[in-house]
Amino acid sequence: MVAPAGADRERPRIALTVDVCELDTGLVRQVVASGAAELRPFDVPRGRRKLVRYLGADEERWDPRFRAYLHENQDTLWVHLRPSRLIATDLSYEVVRASFAAKQCS
C-alpha cells in the first residue's frame, strides 16, 4: 500500500466507517471513528474467535478467504485504531410506498 502525499509515516492516522443502510425500511445509521493507527501482528486464536462469532464454528462452511487469513496468509496483520474522534449519525428516512391503485388513477 502506498501512503498518500502528505501522510505522516511516523504517526499514521485512519478513519473507519461502520454503517447500515436498509432501503426497504429507511434505516440508515453510521459510526465514524478516526485517530492514530498501528499495525500489529495477527493473533490467530483471537482472529478465529472473531470469525466464529459471525460465521459459525464450522470452518469448512466459511468462504475460503477467511480460512486463508487464519491458516495460510502469513502477511495478515491487525490494524489497531485509537480513536480520537467518534461520530454516530442517524440518516434514516421514512419510506413512502404508493399503492398500485393510486398509480393507476393518476
N, C-alpha and C positions, 0 to 999 in steps of 0.2 A: 504494500500500500504506500502511496506517495503522499506526503504531507502537503497540504495546500500552501501556497505562497503566504508568508507572514506567520505561519504556525510556529509556536514556541515548542521545539522538540524537548526542551528540558522540563517544561510544565505543560504537558498535553491536557487539553480540555475537550469534552464531548457533550453532546446533548442526546437524550434518549426520549422517544415518544412512545407511549403505550396508549392505544385508542380502541374504541369500539364504534362501529357505525352500522346500525341496523335499519336499512331502508324501509322495511315493512312496518316498523314501529316508530321510526323517527328518533330513536335513541342514538345520540352522538355525544360521546364523552372522551376526553383526553387528559392525560397527565404527561407533562414535560419536565424532565429532570436534567439539569445541566451542572457541570462542575469539573473538577480535576479528575483525570483518569490515570489508571496504572494497569499495565499488563502483568498478569500473574500466571504462574504455571497452572496447567489444568489438573484438577483433582478428580481422578476417575470415580472413586466412590461417591463423592458429592455430586458429580455430574450425573451419575446413574440415578441417584435419589431424585434429582430434579426431573429427569426424563420419565422415571416411573410414575411420578405424581401426575403427569399429563398424558402419558402414552400407555400406561399399564405395565405390569411386571413382566409380561412375555415379550422378550426382546425380538423373537422371531417375527412378531407382528409389526414391529417398528419399521419405518422407512429405512432403507439401508444407510442413508446419510447419517442418521442418528447413531446407529451401531458403529459406524466408522469413527465418529467422534470419540467413542469410548475405547475402541479396540485396535484401530488401525492408524489413525491420523496422529502422528507424533507432534504435529505443528499446532494442535489445538491449544488455545490459551483462554484464560478468563480475562475479561475487561472489568476492572473494579472502578466503579464510579462513586466519588464522594461528592454528593450534590451540594452545591452552594445556593441553588435556586430550584424550587419545586412549584409548578403551577398546575392546578387542576381546573379544567374548564368544561362546562356543560353546554354543548351547542345543539341540544335536542330541539326538535320541531314537531309540530302537530301534522300528522298525515291526514290529508283530506282526500277522501275517496268519493268520486262521483258515481252515482248509481247508473246502471245501464239504461233504465227507463228515462232518467233525466237527460242522458246524452241523446237519446232518440228524439226527444221533444225539442231540442234546441237547433 
